[in-house]
Amino acid sequence: MQETESIDEYILQHIDAESDYLKALYRDTHVKLLRPRMASGHLQGRMLKMFVEMIRPRHILEIGTYSGYSALCLAEGLSEGGMLHTFEINDEQEDFTRPWLENSPFADKIRFYIGDALELVPHLGVTFDLAFIDGDKRKYIDYYEMVLKHLSTGGYIIADNTLWDGHVLEQPRSADTQTIGIKAFNDALAADDRVEKVILPLRDGLTIIRKK
């Protein structure tokens, strides 16, 4: 663990810094919210921003806004005219998250929705070039299938937490529905020839998927 922490510290010292706004949001997340580890954080945030700059999407979908950290990083990478649509199913999260998004430098690039993305996204009439899935782990397959229908050919999906703190290597208890959901998603994706896919051991596992 100590070696891993040292490597993590080394990485953070040798990549682009967070903005003061993101640092403040990350601190506030740890002070005011339960499960602050759900926030993307410095390394993953810089990766998301750079990935957006690389593929230059017109429309991005995010499922699972939480505190808004990853949303701000995705929006930061957008070109002029690009738009992020981010969905949070937990309505108790809105009072914390909405001000951070609306007071950010990227507010004009973000549309924030409270509700179930599975129900709302199909009615938007938007074709997405990039989707970031970071919602309920039990619904990852459902999110994936829905997103794929609304993704451009050659578009990308990034799925978070796909190594699930190493629990994907274990046989989960029947009550551990989140681990079961992640493992089922990983197995289904591995057999899906509609897409190309690769898992990166970044933080808790990021799967990058490209629609053929």
DRENPA-3360 file (N, C-alpha, C; in nm, 2 decimals, always signed):
BEGIN
1 = MQETESID = +0.08/-0.12/+0.00/+0.00/+0.00/+0.00/+0.09/+0.13/+0.00 ~ +0.19/+0.12/+0.08/+0.28/+0.24/+0.09/+0.34/+0.27/-0.05 ~ +0.39/+0.16/-0.12/+0.45/+0.19/-0.25/+0.34/+0.24/-0.35 ~ +0.22/+0.19/-0.34/+0.12/+0.24/-0.43/+0.09/+0.39/-0.40 ~ +0.08/+0.42/-0.27/+0.06/+0.56/-0.24/+0.17/+0.65/-0.29 ~ +0.29/+0.60/-0.28/+0.41/+0.68/-0.33/+0.40/+0.70/-0.48 ~ +0.36/+0.60/-0.55/+0.35/+0.61/-0.70/+0.24/+0.71/-0.73 ~ +0.13/+0.70/-0.65/+0.02/+0.80/-0.68/+0.06/+0.94/-0.65;
9 = EYILQHID = +0.13/+0.96/-0.54/+0.19/+1.09/-0.51/+0.28/+1.14/-0.62 ~ +0.37/+1.05/-0.67/+0.46/+1.09/-0.78/+0.38/+1.13/-0.90 ~ +0.28/+1.05/-0.94/+0.20/+1.09/-1.06/+0.14/+1.22/-1.05 ~ +0.08/+1.25/-0.93/+0.01/+1.38/-0.91/+0.11/+1.50/-0.92 ~ +0.24/+1.47/-0.88/+0.34/+1.58/-0.88/+0.39/+1.60/-1.02 ~ +0.36/+1.51/-1.12/+0.41/+1.52/-1.25/+0.31/+1.53/-1.36 ~ +0.19/+1.57/-1.32/+0.08/+1.60/-1.42/+0.03/+1.74/-1.40 ~ -0.06/+1.78/-1.49/-0.12/+1.92/-1.48/-0.19/+1.93/-1.35;
17 = AESDYLKA = -0.18/+2.05/-1.29/-0.25/+2.07/-1.16/-0.40/+2.09/-1.18 ~ -0.47/+2.07/-1.07/-0.61/+2.10/-1.07/-0.63/+2.26/-1.06 ~ -0.74/+2.31/-1.11/-0.77/+2.45/-1.09/-0.80/+2.47/-0.94 ~ -0.80/+2.59/-0.89/-0.84/+2.62/-0.76/-0.98/+2.59/-0.74 ~ -1.06/+2.61/-0.84/-1.21/+2.58/-0.83/-1.23/+2.43/-0.80 ~ -1.16/+2.34/-0.88/-1.17/+2.20/-0.86/-1.12/+2.16/-0.72 ~ -1.01/+2.22/-0.68/-0.96/+2.18/-0.54/-1.06/+2.22/-0.44 ~ -1.12/+2.33/-0.45/-1.23/+2.37/-0.35/-1.35/+2.28/-0.36;
25 = LYRDTHVK = -1.39/+2.24/-0.47/-1.50/+2.14/-0.49/-1.46/+2.01/-0.42 ~ -1.34/+1.96/-0.45/-1.30/+1.83/-0.39/-1.30/+1.84/-0.24 ~ -1.25/+1.95/-0.18/-1.25/+1.97/-0.04/-1.39/+1.97/+0.02 ~ -1.48/+2.05/-0.05/-1.61/+2.06/+0.00/-1.69/+1.92/-0.01 ~ -1.65/+1.84/-0.11/-1.71/+1.71/-0.13/-1.67/+1.62/-0.01 ~ -1.55/+1.63/+0.04/-1.50/+1.55/+0.15/-1.56/+1.60/+0.28 ~ -1.59/+1.73/+0.29/-1.65/+1.78/+0.42/-1.80/+1.76/+0.43 ~ -1.87/+1.77/+0.32/-2.02/+1.77/+0.32/-2.09/+1.65/+0.27;
33 = LLRPRMAS = -2.02/+1.56/+0.20/-2.09/+1.45/+0.14/-2.05/+1.32/+0.19 ~ -2.14/+1.22/+0.19/-2.11/+1.08/+0.22/-2.04/+1.02/+0.10 ~ -1.95/+0.93/+0.13/-1.88/+0.86/+0.02/-1.80/+0.95/-0.07 ~ -1.72/+1.04/-0.02/-1.65/+1.13/-0.10/-1.55/+1.07/-0.20 ~ -1.52/+0.94/-0.18/-1.43/+0.87/-0.28/-1.50/+0.85/-0.41 ~ -1.63/+0.87/-0.42/-1.70/+0.87/-0.55/-1.66/+0.98/-0.64 ~ -1.61/+1.09/-0.59/-1.56/+1.19/-0.68/-1.44/+1.15/-0.76 ~ -1.43/+1.19/-0.88/-1.32/+1.14/-0.97/-1.18/+1.18/-0.92;
41 = GHLQGRML = -1.16/+1.30/-0.88/-1.03/+1.34/-0.83/-0.94/+1.38/-0.94 ~ -0.82/+1.42/-0.89/-0.72/+1.49/-0.97/-0.68/+1.42/-1.09 ~ -0.62/+1.29/-1.08/-0.57/+1.22/-1.19/-0.68/+1.18/-1.29 ~ -0.79/+1.13/-1.24/-0.89/+1.09/-1.34/-0.95/+1.21/-1.40 ~ -0.96/+1.32/-1.33/-1.02/+1.44/-1.39/-0.93/+1.50/-1.50 ~ -0.80/+1.49/-1.48/-0.71/+1.54/-1.59/-0.72/+1.45/-1.71 ~ -0.73/+1.32/-1.69/-0.75/+1.22/-1.80/-0.88/+1.25/-1.87 ~ -0.99/+1.27/-1.80/-1.11/+1.30/-1.87/-1.11/+1.42/-1.96;
49 = KMFVEMIR = -1.05/+1.53/-1.90/-1.04/+1.65/-1.98/-0.95/+1.63/-2.10 ~ -0.84/+1.56/-2.09/-0.75/+1.54/-2.21/-0.82/+1.45/-2.31 ~ -0.89/+1.35/-2.26/-0.96/+1.26/-2.36/-1.06/+1.34/-2.44 ~ -1.14/+1.43/-2.38/-1.23/+1.51/-2.45/-1.16/+1.60/-2.55 ~ -1.05/+1.66/-2.51/-0.97/+1.74/-2.61/-0.92/+1.65/-2.73 ~ -0.89/+1.53/-2.70/-0.84/+1.44/-2.81/-0.94/+1.41/-2.91 ~ -1.06/+1.37/-2.86/-1.16/+1.32/-2.96/-1.26/+1.43/-3.00 ~ -1.26/+1.55/-2.94/-1.34/+1.66/-2.97/-1.49/+1.63/-3.00;
57 = PRHILEIG = -1.55/+1.58/-2.90/-1.70/+1.55/-2.91/-1.78/+1.67/-2.92 ~ -1.89/+1.66/-2.99/-1.99/+1.77/-2.99/-2.09/+1.76/-2.87 ~ -2.13/+1.64/-2.84/-2.22/+1.62/-2.73/-2.17/+1.51/-2.64 ~ -2.16/+1.53/-2.51/-2.12/+1.43/-2.41/-2.24/+1.40/-2.32 ~ -2.25/+1.27/-2.28/-2.35/+1.23/-2.18/-2.27/+1.18/-2.06 ~ -2.31/+1.22/-1.94/-2.26/+1.17/-1.82/-2.37/+1.11/-1.74 ~ -2.36/+0.99/-1.69/-2.46/+0.92/-1.60/-2.39/+0.91/-1.46 ~ -2.44/+0.99/-1.37/-2.39/+0.99/-1.24/-2.30/+1.11/-1.21;
65 = TYSGYSAL = -2.37/+1.23/-1.18/-2.30/+1.35/-1.16/-2.23/+1.36/-1.03 ~ -2.29/+1.31/-0.93/-2.25/+1.32/-0.79/-2.22/+1.46/-0.75 ~ -2.09/+1.49/-0.72/-2.06/+1.63/-0.67/-2.04/+1.73/-0.79 ~ -2.02/+1.67/-0.91/-1.99/+1.76/-1.03/-1.85/+1.77/-1.07 ~ -1.76/+1.70/-1.00/-1.62/+1.71/-1.03/-1.59/+1.66/-1.17 ~ -1.63/+1.54/-1.20/-1.60/+1.48/-1.33/-1.68/+1.56/-1.44 ~ -1.80/+1.61/-1.41/-1.87/+1.70/-1.51/-1.79/+1.82/-1.55 ~ -1.73/+1.89/-1.45/-1.65/+2.01/-1.47/-1.52/+1.97/-1.56;
73 = CLAEGLSE = -1.46/+1.86/-1.53/-1.35/+1.82/-1.61/-1.38/+1.79/-1.75 ~ -1.49/+1.72/-1.77/-1.54/+1.69/-1.91/-1.58/+1.82/-1.98 ~ -1.64/+1.91/-1.92/-1.68/+2.04/-1.98/-1.56/+2.12/-2.01 ~ -1.46/+2.11/-1.92/-1.34/+2.19/-1.94/-1.27/+2.16/-2.08 ~ -1.28/+2.03/-2.12/-1.22/+1.99/-2.24/-1.30/+2.02/-2.37 ~ -1.42/+2.06/-2.35/-1.51/+2.08/-2.47/-1.46/+2.20/-2.55 ~ -1.48/+2.18/-2.68/-1.45/+2.29/-2.78/-1.57/+2.38/-2.78 ~ -1.56/+2.50/-2.84/-1.67/+2.59/-2.86/-1.79/+2.53/-2.92;
81 = GGMLHTFE = -1.90/+2.54/-2.86/-2.03/+2.48/-2.91/-2.06/+2.35/-2.86 ~ -1.96/+2.28/-2.79/-1.99/+2.15/-2.73/-2.08/+2.16/-2.61 ~ -2.14/+2.05/-2.58/-2.24/+2.05/-2.46/-2.23/+1.92/-2.39 ~ -2.23/+1.93/-2.25/-2.23/+1.81/-2.17/-2.37/+1.80/-2.11 ~ -2.43/+1.69/-2.12/-2.56/+1.66/-2.05/-2.53/+1.56/-1.94 ~ -2.55/+1.60/-1.81/-2.51/+1.52/-1.70/-2.63/+1.49/-1.61 ~ -2.65/+1.36/-1.57/-2.77/+1.31/-1.50/-2.73/+1.26/-1.37 ~ -2.81/+1.30/-1.27/-2.79/+1.25/-1.13/-2.93/+1.21/-1.08;
89 = INDEQEDF = -2.94/+1.08/-1.04/-3.07/+1.02/-1.00/-3.11/+1.06/-0.86 ~ -3.01/+1.09/-0.78/-3.04/+1.13/-0.64/-3.07/+1.27/-0.62 ~ -3.20/+1.30/-0.60/-3.25/+1.44/-0.59/-3.19/+1.51/-0.47 ~ -3.15/+1.44/-0.37/-3.09/+1.50/-0.25/-2.95/+1.56/-0.28 ~ -2.89/+1.53/-0.39/-2.76/+1.57/-0.43/-2.77/+1.71/-0.50 ~ -2.89/+1.75/-0.54/-2.90/+1.87/-0.62/-2.85/+2.00/-0.55 ~ -2.89/+2.02/-0.43/-2.86/+2.14/-0.35/-2.71/+2.16/-0.34 ~ -2.63/+2.05/-0.33/-2.49/+2.06/-0.33/-2.43/+2.09/-0.47;
97 = TRPWLENS = -2.47/+2.01/-0.56/-2.40/+2.00/-0.69/-2.44/+2.12/-0.79 ~ -2.57/+2.16/-0.79/-2.61/+2.26/-0.89/-2.53/+2.39/-0.88 ~ -2.51/+2.44/-0.75/-2.43/+2.57/-0.75/-2.29/+2.56/-0.80 ~ -2.23/+2.44/-0.77/-2.09/+2.42/-0.82/-2.08/+2.42/-0.97 ~ -2.19/+2.37/-1.03/-2.19/+2.36/-1.18/-2.22/+2.50/-1.24 ~ -2.32/+2.57/-1.18/-2.37/+2.69/-1.23/-2.28/+2.81/-1.21 ~ -2.20/+2.80/-1.11/-2.10/+2.91/-1.08/-1.96/+2.88/-1.13 ~ -1.95/+2.77/-1.21/-1.82/+2.74/-1.27/-1.79/+2.82/-1.40;
105 = PFADKIRF = -1.67/+2.82/-1.44/-1.64/+2.88/-1.57/-1.70/+2.81/-1.69 ~ -1.75/+2.69/-1.67/-1.80/+2.61/-1.78/-1.96/+2.60/-1.78 ~ -2.02/+2.68/-1.70/-2.17/+2.67/-1.68/-2.24/+2.67/-1.81 ~ -2.20/+2.74/-1.91/-2.27/+2.75/-2.04/-2.25/+2.62/-2.12 ~ -2.17/+2.53/-2.08/-2.14/+2.41/-2.15/-2.21/+2.29/-2.09 ~ -2.28/+2.31/-1.98/-2.34/+2.20/-1.90/-2.49/+2.21/-1.88 ~ -2.56/+2.10/-1.91/-2.70/+2.09/-1.88/-2.71/+1.98/-1.77 ~ -2.76/+2.02/-1.66/-2.77/+1.93/-1.54/-2.92/+1.88/-1.52;
113 = YIGDALEL = -2.94/+1.75/-1.51/-3.07/+1.69/-1.50/-3.07/+1.61/-1.37 ~ -3.18/+1.62/-1.30/-3.21/+1.53/-1.19/-3.32/+1.43/-1.23 ~ -3.28/+1.30/-1.23/-3.37/+1.20/-1.27/-3.30/+1.08/-1.33 ~ -3.37/+0.98/-1.37/-3.31/+0.85/-1.42/-3.28/+0.87/-1.56 ~ -3.15/+0.86/-1.59/-3.10/+0.87/-1.73/-3.16/+0.77/-1.82 ~ -3.19/+0.65/-1.77/-3.25/+0.55/-1.85/-3.39/+0.59/-1.91 ~ -3.46/+0.67/-1.83/-3.59/+0.72/-1.87/-3.58/+0.85/-1.95 ~ -3.49/+0.94/-1.92/-3.48/+1.07/-1.97/-3.40/+1.08/-2.10;
121 = VPHLGVTF = -3.29/+1.01/-2.11/-3.20/+1.03/-2.23/-3.27/+1.00/-2.36 ~ -3.35/+0.89/-2.37/-3.41/+0.86/-2.50/-3.50/+0.97/-2.55 ~ -3.55/+1.06/-2.46/-3.64/+1.17/-2.51/-3.56/+1.30/-2.54 ~ -3.43/+1.30/-2.53/-3.36/+1.42/-2.56/-3.34/+1.44/-2.71 ~ -3.34/+1.34/-2.79/-3.32/+1.35/-2.93/-3.18/+1.39/-2.97 ~ -3.08/+1.35/-2.88/-2.94/+1.39/-2.90/-2.86/+1.26/-2.93 ~ -2.77/+1.28/-3.03/-2.67/+1.17/-3.06/-2.54/+1.21/-2.99 ~ -2.49/+1.13/-2.91/-2.37/+1.16/-2.83/-2.24/+1.10/-2.90;
129 = DLAFIDGD = -2.13/+1.17/-2.88/-2.00/+1.13/-2.93/-1.92/+1.07/-2.82 ~ -1.95/+1.10/-2.69/-1.88/+1.04/-2.58/-1.98/+1.03/-2.46 ~ -1.97/+0.92/-2.39/-2.05/+0.90/-2.27/-1.96/+0.85/-2.16 ~ -1.99/+0.90/-2.04/-1.92/+0.86/-1.92/-2.02/+0.80/-1.83 ~ -2.00/+0.67/-1.80/-2.10/+0.59/-1.72/-2.04/+0.58/-1.58 ~ -2.10/+0.64/-1.48/-2.05/+0.63/-1.34/-2.17/+0.63/-1.25 ~ -2.28/+0.56/-1.28/-2.40/+0.56/-1.20/-2.41/+0.43/-1.12 ~ -2.53/+0.38/-1.10/-2.56/+0.26/-1.02/-2.50/+0.14/-1.09;
137 = KRKYIDYY = -2.41/+0.08/-1.01/-2.33/-0.03/-1.07/-2.42/-0.15/-1.11 ~ -2.53/-0.16/-1.04/-2.63/-0.27/-1.07/-2.69/-0.25/-1.21 ~ -2.69/-0.13/-1.26/-2.76/-0.10/-1.39/-2.66/-0.07/-1.51 ~ -2.53/-0.11/-1.49/-2.43/-0.08/-1.59/-2.47/-0.14/-1.73 ~ -2.52/-0.26/-1.73/-2.56/-0.32/-1.86/-2.67/-0.24/-1.92 ~ -2.77/-0.20/-1.84/-2.88/-0.12/-1.89/-2.83/+0.01/-1.94 ~ -2.75/+0.08/-1.87/-2.69/+0.21/-1.91/-2.62/+0.19/-2.05 ~ -2.54/+0.09/-2.05/-2.46/+0.06/-2.17/-2.54/+0.04/-2.30;
145 = EMVLKHLS = -2.64/-0.04/-2.28/-2.73/-0.07/-2.40/-2.81/+0.06/-2.44 ~ -2.85/+0.13/-2.35/-2.92/+0.26/-2.38/-2.83/+0.36/-2.45 ~ -2.71/+0.37/-2.39/-2.61/+0.47/-2.45/-2.57/+0.43/-2.59 ~ -2.55/+0.30/-2.61/-2.51/+0.25/-2.74/-2.61/+0.29/-2.85 ~ -2.74/+0.29/-2.82/-2.84/+0.33/-2.92/-2.83/+0.48/-2.95 ~ -2.78/+0.56/-2.86/-2.77/+0.70/-2.88/-2.63/+0.76/-2.90 ~ -2.54/+0.66/-2.94/-2.40/+0.70/-2.96/-2.36/+0.70/-3.11 ~ -2.29/+0.80/-3.15/-2.25/+0.80/-3.29/-2.15/+0.69/-3.33;
153 = TGGYIIAD = -2.15/+0.65/-3.45/-2.06/+0.55/-3.50/-1.92/+0.60/-3.48 ~ -1.83/+0.53/-3.42/-1.70/+0.57/-3.38/-1.69/+0.65/-3.25 ~ -1.81/+0.66/-3.19/-1.82/+0.73/-3.06/-1.76/+0.65/-2.95 ~ -1.74/+0.71/-2.83/-1.67/+0.64/-2.72/-1.76/+0.64/-2.59 ~ -1.74/+0.54/-2.52/-1.80/+0.53/-2.38/-1.68/+0.50/-2.29 ~ -1.68/+0.57/-2.17/-1.59/+0.54/-2.07/-1.67/+0.50/-1.95 ~ -1.65/+0.38/-1.90/-1.72/+0.32/-1.78/-1.62/+0.32/-1.66 ~ -1.67/+0.38/-1.55/-1.59/+0.39/-1.43/-1.61/+0.27/-1.34;
161 = NTLWDGHV = -1.51/+0.25/-1.25/-1.52/+0.15/-1.14/-1.53/+0.01/-1.19 ~ -1.47/-0.02/-1.31/-1.49/-0.16/-1.37/-1.39/-0.26/-1.31 ~ -1.30/-0.22/-1.22/-1.22/-0.32/-1.15/-1.27/-0.33/-1.00 ~ -1.35/-0.23/-0.96/-1.43/-0.24/-0.83/-1.34/-0.28/-0.71 ~ -1.23/-0.21/-0.70/-1.14/-0.23/-0.58/-1.09/-0.37/-0.58 ~ -1.08/-0.44/-0.69/-1.03/-0.58/-0.70/-1.14/-0.68/-0.67 ~ -1.26/-0.64/-0.64/-1.36/-0.74/-0.61/-1.41/-0.82/-0.73 ~ -1.38/-0.77/-0.85/-1.41/-0.85/-0.97/-1.34/-0.98/-0.97;
169 = LEQPRSAD = -1.23/-1.00/-0.89/-1.16/-1.13/-0.89/-1.23/-1.23/-0.79 ~ -1.32/-1.18/-0.72/-1.38/-1.26/-0.61/-1.52/-1.32/-0.66 ~ -1.57/-1.42/-0.59/-1.70/-1.47/-0.61/-1.79/-1.39/-0.51 ~ -1.87/-1.30/-0.56/-1.95/-1.21/-0.47/-2.06/-1.29/-0.40 ~ -2.10/-1.24/-0.28/-2.21/-1.29/-0.21/-2.34/-1.25/-0.29 ~ -2.45/-1.32/-0.27/-2.57/-1.29/-0.34/-2.62/-1.15/-0.31 ~ -2.59/-1.10/-0.19/-2.64/-0.97/-0.15/-2.55/-0.86/-0.21 ~ -2.44/-0.89/-0.26/-2.34/-0.79/-0.31/-2.38/-0.76/-0.46;
177 = TQTIGIKA = -2.49/-0.69/-0.47/-2.55/-0.67/-0.61/-2.46/-0.58/-0.69 ~ -2.39/-0.49/-0.63/-2.30/-0.40/-0.71/-2.19/-0.47/-0.77 ~ -2.12/-0.56/-0.70/-2.01/-0.64/-0.76/-2.07/-0.73/-0.86 ~ -2.18/-0.79/-0.84/-2.24/-0.87/-0.94/-2.27/-0.79/-1.06 ~ -2.32/-0.67/-1.05/-2.35/-0.59/-1.16/-2.23/-0.55/-1.25 ~ -2.12/-0.52/-1.18/-2.00/-0.48/-1.25/-1.94/-0.60/-1.32 ~ -1.94/-0.72/-1.26/-1.89/-0.84/-1.32/-1.97/-0.88/-1.44 ~ -2.10/-0.87/-1.43/-2.19/-0.90/-1.54/-2.16/-0.81/-1.66;
185 = FNDALAAD = -2.14/-0.68/-1.63/-2.11/-0.58/-1.73/-1.98/-0.61/-1.80 ~ -1.88/-0.64/-1.72/-1.75/-0.67/-1.78/-1.76/-0.80/-1.87 ~ -1.83/-0.90/-1.82/-1.84/-1.02/-1.90/-1.92/-1.00/-2.03 ~ -2.03/-0.92/-2.02/-2.11/-0.89/-2.14/-2.03/-0.81/-2.24 ~ -1.95/-0.71/-2.19/-1.88/-0.63/-2.28/-1.77/-0.71/-2.35 ~ -1.70/-0.80/-2.28/-1.59/-0.88/-2.34/-1.64/-0.96/-2.46 ~ -1.77/-1.00/-2.46/-1.83/-1.08/-2.56/-1.90/-1.00/-2.67 ~ -1.90/-0.87/-2.66/-1.97/-0.78/-2.75/-1.89/-0.74/-2.87;
193 = DRVEKVIL = -1.92/-0.79/-2.98/-1.84/-0.75/-3.10/-1.88/-0.63/-3.17 ~ -1.98/-0.56/-3.11/-2.02/-0.43/-3.17/-1.92/-0.32/-3.14 ~ -1.83/-0.34/-3.04/-1.74/-0.24/-2.99/-1.60/-0.29/-2.98 ~ -1.51/-0.20/-2.97/-1.37/-0.23/-2.93/-1.36/-0.18/-2.78 ~ -1.28/-0.25/-2.70/-1.27/-0.21/-2.56/-1.14/-0.24/-2.50 ~ -1.10/-0.16/-2.40/-0.98/-0.18/-2.32/-1.00/-0.13/-2.18 ~ -0.95/-0.21/-2.08/-0.96/-0.17/-1.94/-0.83/-0.11/-1.90 ~ -0.83/+0.01/-1.84/-0.71/+0.08/-1.78/-0.72/+0.06/-1.63;
201 = PLRDGLTI = -0.61/+0.02/-1.57/-0.61/+0.01/-1.42/-0.58/+0.14/-1.36 ~ -0.66/+0.24/-1.39/-0.65/+0.38/-1.34/-0.75/+0.39/-1.23 ~ -0.70/+0.43/-1.11/-0.79/+0.44/-0.99/-0.86/+0.31/-0.97 ~ -1.00/+0.31/-0.99/-1.08/+0.19/-0.96/-1.11/+0.11/-1.09 ~ -1.04/+0.14/-1.20/-1.06/+0.08/-1.33/-1.15/+0.16/-1.42 ~ -1.10/+0.19/-1.54/-1.17/+0.27/-1.64/-1.17/+0.18/-1.77 ~ -1.29/+0.15/-1.82/-1.30/+0.08/-1.95/-1.33/+0.18/-2.05 ~ -1.25/+0.18/-2.16/-1.27/+0.27/-2.27/-1.33/+0.19/-2.39;
209 = IRKK = -1.44/+0.23/-2.44/-1.52/+0.15/-2.54/-1.54/+0.24/-2.66 ~ -1.52/+0.18/-2.78/-1.54/+0.25/-2.91/-1.64/+0.17/-2.99 ~ -1.75/+0.24/-3.03/-1.85/+0.18/-3.11/-1.80/+0.17/-3.25 ~ -1.81/+0.05/-3.31/-1.76/+0.03/-3.45/-1.86/+0.09/-3.55;
% end
